[in-house]
Amino acid sequence: MTTNTPFTLPDGRPVPLTTGEELPMLQSWLDFHRATLELKCAGLDDEQVRLAAAEPSSLTLLGLVQHLAEVERNWFQRVIAGLDVPPVYEEVTGYALRADRALDEALGVWRREIARGREIVAGRSLDHVGRVMEGPVPGMEVSVRWVLIHMIEEYARHNGHADILRERIDGVTGA
């Protein structure tokens, strides 16, 4: 008998679904990667999340959280829902750090963007088509399926960066 009961890892992250419908499976993989980013930031203070990976890179964990808030807004609100919303942060990429922006604030913004993206996807099929309005391929049509797969890839890539950053900060490695 096959079941699709949700499991969690010892660190609290949800194990992605292994069977079932495509939409919940893709969403579970995206949720796993979102949880991984949050885990990489857990237990760190504002000074630690501002430490850059290595010269000449200025990439930081705080910058990644900010960037992924922008990515969430772009793909779900702008592309899938067709909304004309401003950037989350005034900085073009979201990577830039301001002295007055703390990790808790950035995580709160990121979580709100995730929640809004979930609301948008909830009412659409995987075949629903949105349109890229800016960037290198303006006018390109993409499905919700494509966006979810792209978001999984985006998080997976940046979680690799987060692994390196976290190891540099305090030696913590793994998942």
Rosetta constraint file for C-alpha pairs under 8 A:
AtomPair CA 3 CA 19 HARMONIC 7.75 0.50
AtomPair CA 4 CA 17 HARMONIC 6.50 0.50
AtomPair CA 4 CA 18 HARMONIC 6.80 0.50
AtomPair CA 4 CA 19 HARMONIC 6.02 0.50
AtomPair CA 4 CA 20 HARMONIC 7.08 0.50
AtomPair CA 6 CA 14 HARMONIC 7.13 0.50
AtomPair CA 6 CA 15 HARMONIC 6.77 0.50
AtomPair CA 6 CA 16 HARMONIC 7.80 0.50
AtomPair CA 6 CA 17 HARMONIC 6.95 0.50
AtomPair CA 7 CA 14 HARMONIC 6.02 0.50
AtomPair CA 7 CA 15 HARMONIC 5.37 0.50
AtomPair CA 8 CA 12 HARMONIC 5.61 0.50
AtomPair CA 8 CA 13 HARMONIC 5.43 0.50
AtomPair CA 8 CA 14 HARMONIC 4.33 0.50
AtomPair CA 8 CA 15 HARMONIC 5.25 0.50
AtomPair CA 9 CA 13 HARMONIC 5.37 0.50
AtomPair CA 9 CA 14 HARMONIC 6.32 0.50
AtomPair CA 9 CA 15 HARMONIC 6.46 0.50
AtomPair CA 13 CA 32 HARMONIC 6.28 0.50
AtomPair CA 13 CA 35 HARMONIC 5.82 0.50
AtomPair CA 13 CA 36 HARMONIC 6.98 0.50
AtomPair CA 14 CA 28 HARMONIC 7.74 0.50
AtomPair CA 14 CA 31 HARMONIC 7.49 0.50
AtomPair CA 14 CA 32 HARMONIC 5.74 0.50
AtomPair CA 14 CA 35 HARMONIC 7.69 0.50
AtomPair CA 15 CA 28 HARMONIC 7.68 0.50
AtomPair CA 15 CA 32 HARMONIC 6.64 0.50
AtomPair CA 16 CA 25 HARMONIC 6.78 0.50
AtomPair CA 16 CA 28 HARMONIC 4.82 0.50
AtomPair CA 16 CA 29 HARMONIC 5.06 0.50
AtomPair CA 16 CA 31 HARMONIC 7.85 0.50
AtomPair CA 16 CA 32 HARMONIC 6.25 0.50
AtomPair CA 17 CA 24 HARMONIC 7.57 0.50
AtomPair CA 17 CA 25 HARMONIC 5.29 0.50
AtomPair CA 17 CA 28 HARMONIC 6.06 0.50
AtomPair CA 17 CA 29 HARMONIC 7.46 0.50
AtomPair CA 18 CA 25 HARMONIC 7.26 0.50
AtomPair CA 19 CA 25 HARMONIC 7.38 0.50
AtomPair CA 20 CA 24 HARMONIC 7.48 0.50
AtomPair CA 20 CA 25 HARMONIC 6.78 0.50
AtomPair CA 21 CA 25 HARMONIC 6.29 0.50
AtomPair CA 22 CA 26 HARMONIC 6.10 0.50
AtomPair CA 23 CA 27 HARMONIC 6.13 0.50
AtomPair CA 23 CA 126 HARMONIC 6.74 0.50
AtomPair CA 23 CA 145 HARMONIC 7.76 0.50
AtomPair CA 24 CA 28 HARMONIC 5.95 0.50
AtomPair CA 25 CA 29 HARMONIC 6.38 0.50
AtomPair CA 26 CA 30 HARMONIC 6.31 0.50
AtomPair CA 26 CA 148 HARMONIC 6.48 0.50
AtomPair CA 26 CA 149 HARMONIC 7.12 0.50
AtomPair CA 27 CA 31 HARMONIC 6.06 0.50
AtomPair CA 27 CA 148 HARMONIC 7.18 0.50
AtomPair CA 28 CA 32 HARMONIC 6.09 0.50
AtomPair CA 29 CA 33 HARMONIC 6.39 0.50
AtomPair CA 29 CA 152 HARMONIC 6.70 0.50
AtomPair CA 30 CA 34 HARMONIC 6.16 0.50
AtomPair CA 30 CA 148 HARMONIC 7.24 0.50
AtomPair CA 30 CA 151 HARMONIC 6.85 0.50
AtomPair CA 30 CA 152 HARMONIC 5.12 0.50
AtomPair CA 30 CA 155 HARMONIC 7.70 0.50
AtomPair CA 31 CA 35 HARMONIC 6.05 0.50
AtomPair CA 32 CA 36 HARMONIC 6.19 0.50
AtomPair CA 33 CA 37 HARMONIC 6.40 0.50
AtomPair CA 33 CA 152 HARMONIC 6.86 0.50
AtomPair CA 33 CA 155 HARMONIC 5.81 0.50
AtomPair CA 33 CA 156 HARMONIC 6.35 0.50
AtomPair CA 33 CA 159 HARMONIC 7.42 0.50
AtomPair CA 34 CA 38 HARMONIC 6.47 0.50
AtomPair CA 34 CA 155 HARMONIC 6.93 0.50
AtomPair CA 35 CA 39 HARMONIC 6.08 0.50
AtomPair CA 36 CA 40 HARMONIC 6.28 0.50
AtomPair CA 36 CA 159 HARMONIC 6.97 0.50
AtomPair CA 36 CA 175 HARMONIC 7.35 0.50
AtomPair CA 37 CA 41 HARMONIC 6.70 0.50
AtomPair CA 37 CA 65 HARMONIC 7.77 0.50
AtomPair CA 37 CA 155 HARMONIC 7.76 0.50
AtomPair CA 37 CA 159 HARMONIC 5.94 0.50
AtomPair CA 37 CA 162 HARMONIC 7.00 0.50
AtomPair CA 38 CA 42 HARMONIC 6.29 0.50
AtomPair CA 40 CA 162 HARMONIC 6.35 0.50
AtomPair CA 40 CA 163 HARMONIC 6.98 0.50
AtomPair CA 40 CA 166 HARMONIC 6.31 0.50
AtomPair CA 41 CA 49 HARMONIC 7.16 0.50
AtomPair CA 41 CA 61 HARMONIC 6.89 0.50
AtomPair CA 41 CA 166 HARMONIC 7.71 0.50
AtomPair CA 44 CA 48 HARMONIC 5.91 0.50
AtomPair CA 44 CA 49 HARMONIC 6.54 0.50
AtomPair CA 45 CA 49 HARMONIC 6.47 0.50
AtomPair CA 45 CA 103 HARMONIC 7.59 0.50
AtomPair CA 46 CA 50 HARMONIC 6.54 0.50
AtomPair CA 46 CA 102 HARMONIC 5.86 0.50
AtomPair CA 46 CA 103 HARMONIC 5.80 0.50
AtomPair CA 47 CA 51 HARMONIC 6.94 0.50
AtomPair CA 48 CA 169 HARMONIC 6.47 0.50
AtomPair CA 49 CA 60 HARMONIC 6.19 0.50
AtomPair CA 49 CA 61 HARMONIC 5.02 0.50
AtomPair CA 49 CA 62 HARMONIC 5.23 0.50
AtomPair CA 49 CA 103 HARMONIC 7.32 0.50
AtomPair CA 50 CA 60 HARMONIC 5.45 0.50
AtomPair CA 50 CA 61 HARMONIC 6.61 0.50
AtomPair CA 50 CA 62 HARMONIC 5.98 0.50
AtomPair CA 50 CA 63 HARMONIC 7.72 0.50
AtomPair CA 50 CA 97 HARMONIC 7.73 0.50
AtomPair CA 51 CA 60 HARMONIC 5.72 0.50
AtomPair CA 51 CA 61 HARMONIC 7.65 0.50
AtomPair CA 51 CA 165 HARMONIC 7.83 0.50
AtomPair CA 51 CA 169 HARMONIC 7.15 0.50
AtomPair CA 52 CA 57 HARMONIC 6.73 0.50
AtomPair CA 52 CA 58 HARMONIC 5.09 0.50
AtomPair CA 52 CA 59 HARMONIC 5.19 0.50
AtomPair CA 52 CA 60 HARMONIC 4.77 0.50
AtomPair CA 52 CA 61 HARMONIC 7.99 0.50
AtomPair CA 52 CA 165 HARMONIC 7.24 0.50
AtomPair CA 53 CA 57 HARMONIC 6.37 0.50
AtomPair CA 53 CA 58 HARMONIC 6.80 0.50
AtomPair CA 53 CA 59 HARMONIC 5.88 0.50
AtomPair CA 53 CA 60 HARMONIC 6.38 0.50
AtomPair CA 53 CA 164 HARMONIC 7.09 0.50
AtomPair CA 53 CA 165 HARMONIC 5.30 0.50
AtomPair CA 53 CA 168 HARMONIC 7.04 0.50
AtomPair CA 54 CA 58 HARMONIC 7.36 0.50
AtomPair CA 59 CA 63 HARMONIC 6.31 0.50
AtomPair CA 59 CA 64 HARMONIC 7.32 0.50
AtomPair CA 59 CA 95 HARMONIC 7.23 0.50
AtomPair CA 60 CA 64 HARMONIC 6.25 0.50
AtomPair CA 60 CA 95 HARMONIC 7.84 0.50
AtomPair CA 60 CA 165 HARMONIC 6.90 0.50
AtomPair CA 61 CA 65 HARMONIC 6.35 0.50
AtomPair CA 61 CA 162 HARMONIC 6.23 0.50
AtomPair CA 61 CA 165 HARMONIC 6.76 0.50
AtomPair CA 61 CA 166 HARMONIC 7.86 0.50
AtomPair CA 62 CA 66 HARMONIC 6.30 0.50
AtomPair CA 62 CA 95 HARMONIC 7.67 0.50
AtomPair CA 62 CA 97 HARMONIC 7.62 0.50
AtomPair CA 62 CA 103 HARMONIC 6.27 0.50
AtomPair CA 62 CA 106 HARMONIC 7.34 0.50
AtomPair CA 63 CA 67 HARMONIC 5.99 0.50
AtomPair CA 63 CA 94 HARMONIC 6.54 0.50
AtomPair CA 63 CA 95 HARMONIC 4.06 0.50
AtomPair CA 63 CA 96 HARMONIC 6.32 0.50
AtomPair CA 63 CA 97 HARMONIC 6.65 0.50
AtomPair CA 64 CA 68 HARMONIC 6.04 0.50
AtomPair CA 64 CA 95 HARMONIC 6.42 0.50
AtomPair CA 64 CA 158 HARMONIC 7.20 0.50
AtomPair CA 64 CA 162 HARMONIC 7.78 0.50
AtomPair CA 65 CA 69 HARMONIC 6.29 0.50
AtomPair CA 65 CA 106 HARMONIC 6.58 0.50
AtomPair CA 65 CA 107 HARMONIC 6.69 0.50
AtomPair CA 65 CA 110 HARMONIC 6.74 0.50
AtomPair CA 66 CA 70 HARMONIC 6.55 0.50
AtomPair CA 66 CA 89 HARMONIC 7.85 0.50
AtomPair CA 66 CA 94 HARMONIC 5.13 0.50
AtomPair CA 66 CA 95 HARMONIC 6.10 0.50
AtomPair CA 66 CA 106 HARMONIC 6.08 0.50
AtomPair CA 66 CA 107 HARMONIC 7.95 0.50
AtomPair CA 66 CA 110 HARMONIC 6.94 0.50
AtomPair CA 67 CA 71 HARMONIC 6.25 0.50
AtomPair CA 67 CA 93 HARMONIC 6.20 0.50
AtomPair CA 67 CA 94 HARMONIC 4.68 0.50
AtomPair CA 67 CA 95 HARMONIC 5.55 0.50
AtomPair CA 68 CA 72 HARMONIC 6.00 0.50
AtomPair CA 68 CA 110 HARMONIC 7.08 0.50
AtomPair CA 68 CA 155 HARMONIC 7.85 0.50
AtomPair CA 69 CA 73 HARMONIC 6.33 0.50
AtomPair CA 69 CA 88 HARMONIC 7.06 0.50
AtomPair CA 69 CA 109 HARMONIC 6.82 0.50
AtomPair CA 69 CA 110 HARMONIC 4.46 0.50
AtomPair CA 69 CA 111 HARMONIC 7.82 0.50
AtomPair CA 69 CA 113 HARMONIC 5.97 0.50
AtomPair CA 69 CA 114 HARMONIC 7.61 0.50
AtomPair CA 70 CA 74 HARMONIC 6.05 0.50
AtomPair CA 70 CA 87 HARMONIC 6.62 0.50
AtomPair CA 70 CA 88 HARMONIC 5.75 0.50
AtomPair CA 70 CA 89 HARMONIC 7.58 0.50
AtomPair CA 70 CA 93 HARMONIC 7.55 0.50
AtomPair CA 70 CA 94 HARMONIC 6.66 0.50
AtomPair CA 71 CA 75 HARMONIC 6.16 0.50
AtomPair CA 72 CA 76 HARMONIC 6.02 0.50
AtomPair CA 72 CA 77 HARMONIC 7.76 0.50
AtomPair CA 72 CA 110 HARMONIC 7.94 0.50
AtomPair CA 72 CA 113 HARMONIC 5.93 0.50
AtomPair CA 72 CA 114 HARMONIC 6.31 0.50
AtomPair CA 72 CA 117 HARMONIC 6.68 0.50
AtomPair CA 73 CA 77 HARMONIC 5.24 0.50
AtomPair CA 73 CA 78 HARMONIC 6.71 0.50
AtomPair CA 73 CA 87 HARMONIC 7.80 0.50
AtomPair CA 73 CA 88 HARMONIC 7.46 0.50
AtomPair CA 73 CA 113 HARMONIC 5.89 0.50
AtomPair CA 73 CA 117 HARMONIC 7.15 0.50
AtomPair CA 74 CA 78 HARMONIC 4.99 0.50
AtomPair CA 74 CA 79 HARMONIC 6.31 0.50
AtomPair CA 75 CA 79 HARMONIC 4.96 0.50
AtomPair CA 75 CA 80 HARMONIC 6.29 0.50
AtomPair CA 75 CA 147 HARMONIC 6.70 0.50
AtomPair CA 76 CA 80 HARMONIC 4.98 0.50
AtomPair CA 76 CA 81 HARMONIC 6.27 0.50
AtomPair CA 76 CA 116 HARMONIC 7.94 0.50
AtomPair CA 76 CA 117 HARMONIC 5.13 0.50
AtomPair CA 76 CA 120 HARMONIC 6.68 0.50
AtomPair CA 76 CA 121 HARMONIC 7.52 0.50
AtomPair CA 76 CA 147 HARMONIC 7.96 0.50
AtomPair CA 77 CA 81 HARMONIC 4.95 0.50
AtomPair CA 77 CA 82 HARMONIC 6.32 0.50
AtomPair CA 77 CA 83 HARMONIC 5.54 0.50
AtomPair CA 77 CA 84 HARMONIC 7.97 0.50
AtomPair CA 77 CA 85 HARMONIC 7.42 0.50
AtomPair CA 77 CA 116 HARMONIC 7.76 0.50
AtomPair CA 77 CA 117 HARMONIC 6.72 0.50
AtomPair CA 77 CA 120 HARMONIC 7.30 0.50
AtomPair CA 78 CA 82 HARMONIC 4.76 0.50
AtomPair CA 78 CA 83 HARMONIC 4.76 0.50
AtomPair CA 78 CA 84 HARMONIC 6.15 0.50
AtomPair CA 78 CA 85 HARMONIC 6.77 0.50
AtomPair CA 78 CA 132 HARMONIC 7.70 0.50
AtomPair CA 78 CA 133 HARMONIC 7.76 0.50
AtomPair CA 79 CA 83 HARMONIC 7.49 0.50
AtomPair CA 79 CA 130 HARMONIC 5.17 0.50
AtomPair CA 79 CA 131 HARMONIC 5.15 0.50
AtomPair CA 79 CA 132 HARMONIC 5.26 0.50
AtomPair CA 79 CA 133 HARMONIC 7.05 0.50
AtomPair CA 80 CA 120 HARMONIC 7.68 0.50
AtomPair CA 80 CA 128 HARMONIC 7.92 0.50
AtomPair CA 80 CA 129 HARMONIC 6.79 0.50
AtomPair CA 80 CA 130 HARMONIC 4.33 0.50
AtomPair CA 80 CA 131 HARMONIC 6.81 0.50
AtomPair CA 80 CA 143 HARMONIC 7.77 0.50
AtomPair CA 80 CA 144 HARMONIC 6.81 0.50
AtomPair CA 81 CA 120 HARMONIC 6.69 0.50
AtomPair CA 81 CA 130 HARMONIC 6.83 0.50
AtomPair CA 82 CA 130 HARMONIC 6.78 0.50
AtomPair CA 82 CA 131 HARMONIC 7.18 0.50
AtomPair CA 87 CA 92 HARMONIC 7.79 0.50
AtomPair CA 88 CA 94 HARMONIC 7.74 0.50
AtomPair CA 89 CA 94 HARMONIC 5.83 0.50
AtomPair CA 90 CA 94 HARMONIC 7.53 0.50
AtomPair CA 91 CA 95 HARMONIC 7.52 0.50
AtomPair CA 91 CA 96 HARMONIC 6.40 0.50
AtomPair CA 97 CA 101 HARMONIC 7.22 0.50
AtomPair CA 101 CA 105 HARMONIC 6.58 0.50
AtomPair CA 101 CA 106 HARMONIC 7.05 0.50
AtomPair CA 102 CA 106 HARMONIC 6.38 0.50
AtomPair CA 103 CA 107 HARMONIC 5.99 0.50
AtomPair CA 104 CA 108 HARMONIC 6.10 0.50
AtomPair CA 105 CA 109 HARMONIC 6.31 0.50
AtomPair CA 106 CA 110 HARMONIC 6.11 0.50
AtomPair CA 107 CA 111 HARMONIC 6.02 0.50
AtomPair CA 108 CA 112 HARMONIC 6.27 0.50
AtomPair CA 109 CA 113 HARMONIC 6.34 0.50
AtomPair CA 110 CA 114 HARMONIC 6.28 0.50
AtomPair CA 111 CA 115 HARMONIC 6.18 0.50
AtomPair CA 112 CA 116 HARMONIC 6.20 0.50
AtomPair CA 113 CA 117 HARMONIC 6.15 0.50
AtomPair CA 114 CA 118 HARMONIC 6.22 0.50
AtomPair CA 115 CA 119 HARMONIC 6.36 0.50
AtomPair CA 116 CA 120 HARMONIC 6.34 0.50
AtomPair CA 117 CA 121 HARMONIC 6.24 0.50
AtomPair CA 118 CA 122 HARMONIC 5.98 0.50
AtomPair CA 119 CA 123 HARMONIC 7.15 0.50
AtomPair CA 120 CA 124 HARMONIC 7.20 0.50
AtomPair CA 121 CA 125 HARMONIC 7.65 0.50
AtomPair CA 121 CA 144 HARMONIC 7.38 0.50
AtomPair CA 124 CA 128 HARMONIC 6.07 0.50
AtomPair CA 124 CA 144 HARMONIC 7.69 0.50
AtomPair CA 125 CA 144 HARMONIC 7.05 0.50
AtomPair CA 126 CA 143 HARMONIC 6.43 0.50
AtomPair CA 126 CA 144 HARMONIC 4.81 0.50
AtomPair CA 126 CA 145 HARMONIC 4.74 0.50
AtomPair CA 127 CA 143 HARMONIC 5.33 0.50
AtomPair CA 127 CA 144 HARMONIC 6.08 0.50
AtomPair CA 127 CA 145 HARMONIC 6.52 0.50
AtomPair CA 128 CA 143 HARMONIC 5.36 0.50
AtomPair CA 128 CA 144 HARMONIC 5.72 0.50
AtomPair CA 129 CA 141 HARMONIC 6.25 0.50
AtomPair CA 129 CA 142 HARMONIC 5.41 0.50
AtomPair CA 129 CA 143 HARMONIC 4.30 0.50
AtomPair CA 129 CA 144 HARMONIC 6.44 0.50
AtomPair CA 130 CA 141 HARMONIC 5.66 0.50
AtomPair CA 130 CA 142 HARMONIC 5.45 0.50
AtomPair CA 130 CA 143 HARMONIC 6.14 0.50
AtomPair CA 130 CA 144 HARMONIC 7.46 0.50
AtomPair CA 131 CA 138 HARMONIC 7.84 0.50
AtomPair CA 131 CA 139 HARMONIC 5.80 0.50
AtomPair CA 131 CA 140 HARMONIC 5.69 0.50
AtomPair CA 131 CA 141 HARMONIC 4.48 0.50
AtomPair CA 131 CA 142 HARMONIC 6.13 0.50
AtomPair CA 132 CA 137 HARMONIC 6.96 0.50
AtomPair CA 132 CA 138 HARMONIC 5.29 0.50
AtomPair CA 132 CA 139 HARMONIC 5.33 0.50
AtomPair CA 132 CA 140 HARMONIC 5.35 0.50
AtomPair CA 132 CA 141 HARMONIC 6.35 0.50
AtomPair CA 132 CA 142 HARMONIC 7.45 0.50
AtomPair CA 133 CA 137 HARMONIC 7.93 0.50
AtomPair CA 133 CA 138 HARMONIC 4.78 0.50
AtomPair CA 133 CA 139 HARMONIC 5.65 0.50
AtomPair CA 133 CA 140 HARMONIC 7.76 0.50
AtomPair CA 134 CA 138 HARMONIC 4.81 0.50
AtomPair CA 134 CA 139 HARMONIC 7.75 0.50
AtomPair CA 142 CA 146 HARMONIC 6.02 0.50
AtomPair CA 142 CA 147 HARMONIC 6.86 0.50
AtomPair CA 143 CA 147 HARMONIC 6.34 0.50
AtomPair CA 144 CA 148 HARMONIC 6.14 0.50
AtomPair CA 145 CA 149 HARMONIC 6.26 0.50
AtomPair CA 146 CA 150 HARMONIC 6.01 0.50
AtomPair CA 147 CA 151 HARMONIC 5.98 0.50
AtomPair CA 148 CA 152 HARMONIC 6.23 0.50
AtomPair CA 149 CA 153 HARMONIC 6.32 0.50
AtomPair CA 150 CA 154 HARMONIC 6.02 0.50
AtomPair CA 151 CA 155 HARMONIC 6.10 0.50
AtomPair CA 152 CA 156 HARMONIC 6.01 0.50
AtomPair CA 153 CA 157 HARMONIC 6.09 0.50
AtomPair CA 154 CA 158 HARMONIC 6.28 0.50
AtomPair CA 155 CA 159 HARMONIC 5.76 0.50
AtomPair CA 156 CA 160 HARMONIC 6.43 0.50
AtomPair CA 157 CA 161 HARMONIC 6.83 0.50
AtomPair CA 158 CA 162 HARMONIC 6.14 0.50
AtomPair CA 159 CA 163 HARMONIC 6.06 0.50
AtomPair CA 160 CA 164 HARMONIC 6.62 0.50
AtomPair CA 161 CA 165 HARMONIC 6.24 0.50
AtomPair CA 162 CA 166 HARMONIC 5.93 0.50
AtomPair CA 163 CA 167 HARMONIC 6.17 0.50
AtomPair CA 163 CA 173 HARMONIC 6.62 0.50
AtomPair CA 163 CA 174 HARMONIC 7.33 0.50
AtomPair CA 163 CA 175 HARMONIC 7.85 0.50
AtomPair CA 164 CA 168 HARMONIC 6.21 0.50
AtomPair CA 165 CA 169 HARMONIC 6.21 0.50
AtomPair CA 166 CA 170 HARMONIC 6.30 0.50
AtomPair CA 166 CA 171 HARMONIC 6.74 0.50
AtomPair CA 166 CA 172 HARMONIC 6.10 0.50
AtomPair CA 166 CA 173 HARMONIC 7.19 0.50
AtomPair CA 167 CA 171 HARMONIC 4.10 0.50
AtomPair CA 167 CA 172 HARMONIC 4.91 0.50
AtomPair CA 167 CA 173 HARMONIC 5.58 0.50
